[in-house]
Amino acid sequence: MSAFHSEAAHVLGARIREARNQRSLTLEDLGALAGVHWTNIGKIERGQVHPSVETLVRLASAMDADPKVFVTGLTADMYPRPRHKLTANDLIREREERSRHRDTE
């Protein structure tokens, strides 16, 4: 297994580890509170895997934290091989331009 799933997974995992350590919780403690196996939490903290939304919410809730503190600032660019850099706004703008072009023909 590679060292990191992605830059986002690495950042997210570090944030979860920091929150857990600030609360003096062991991996086992957090696992029991969140209903997530402690070995999976270790993989998340090391950035080897990226948690599902459900797992992220379970971990945050177990630590009385808002899940947004863990994901704030993460972007699609932090994941491997983005297929494109387009956004919904880019697509809408392109459609509007095509529509205007057709209207002038």
Summary of the structure (lengths in Angstrom):
residues: 105
radius of gyration: 19.4
end to end distance: 55.8
largest distance: 68.3
contacts: 260
relative contact order: 0.16
helix: 63%
strand: 0%
